[in-house]
Amino acid sequence: MNSSGTLSDIALEDELPRLEGTQKITGEELPPQSRGVFNDMDGVKLLGPSFADVERLKMRRNIYECPLIIEMWKVQSMNLGKLEIIKNETECKNLNILNISKLKWTAISHFESDCHIVYYAGKDNLKTNGVPFIVKKNTSTSILKYNAVSDRIIFQMSTKRPVDMIVIQIYPPPTKAKDEEIEDFYQLLQSEIDRTCNQHALIITGEWNVKVGNKVEGLVVRKCGLDDRNDARDQMIDVCKTSDFFTANTFFHQHKQ
């Protein structure tokens, strides 16, 4: 299952359009002694952006240059009532993008809901797994495209400065799943990583079902991980080492749950 959507084609501009001068619209030539001096503005049209255009460009600049606040939550399915609660929480926490695991919705789609846009990927007819992300409308204007790779992987690309940013939201199989299912997931994830350009900032979020431990392994794992490890650790560490990633949670002290 693979589906993609292109939301907008946005051309970045390094500077605002400038006024290009004036022009008579009556077609009459000005006498030499009066060129450049206008006591009466009738018949003269200023070329350049309107006030609304300038304000719109300023707003786009703010979207591109301001930092994004991104969080990942795990939910046990989500109905429309729970969606309203989650949207209210995103407003209270001033989140730009909220990634969610285990949505349990069917099909692949996106829709508007008040001041948010919800993008999601699930199975065709089975309510299981599912990965969405919820984006504020004023943030969604910077999203160039999204791609629903499977019911466990979805990504979106945003225009930011100095480089574009790609966020991949995942929900891997649990440790009790069949080895073949786990291997297929990580192969699909690695293929999506390989498709991204090295000039993009890439972030992977999700409920990994992994405990990496607190043994330091270069810049991949630091000392703030959980004490114990589980069997799913090796696959995630291999992805990090292959693609030059690091596990961000192990760089900061976390509550041990």
JOJO-V331806 format. One record per residue. BURIAL is b if it has 9 or more other C-alpha atoms within 8 Angstrom, else e. Layout:
burial=<BURIAL & BURIAL>
This chain:
burial=<e & e & e & e & e & e & e & e & e & e & e & e & e & e & e & e & e & e & e & e & e & e & e & b & e & e & e & e & e & e & e & e & e & e & e & e & e & e & e & e & e & e & e & b & e & e & b & e & b & e & e & e & e & b & e & e & b & e & e & b & e & e & b & b & e & e & e & e & e & b & e & b & b & e & b & e & e & b & e & e & e & e & b & e & e & e & b & e & e & b & e & e & e & e & b & b & b & b & b & b & b & b & b & b & b & b & b & b & e & e & e & e & e & e & e & b & b & b & b & b & b & b & b & e & e & e & b & b & b & b & b & b & b & b & b & b & b & e & b & b & e & b & b & b & b & b & b & b & b & b & b & b & b & b & b & b & b & b & b & b & e & e & b & b & b & b & b & b & b & b & b & b & b & e & e & e & e & e & e & e & b & b & e & e & b & b & e & e & b & b & e & e & e & e & e & e & e & e & e & b & b & e & e & e & b & b & b & e & b & b & b & b & b & b & e & b & e & e & e & b & b & b & b & b & b & b & e & e & b & e & e & b & b & e & e & b & b & e & b & b & b & e & e & e & b & e & b & e & b & b & b & e & e & e & e & e & e>
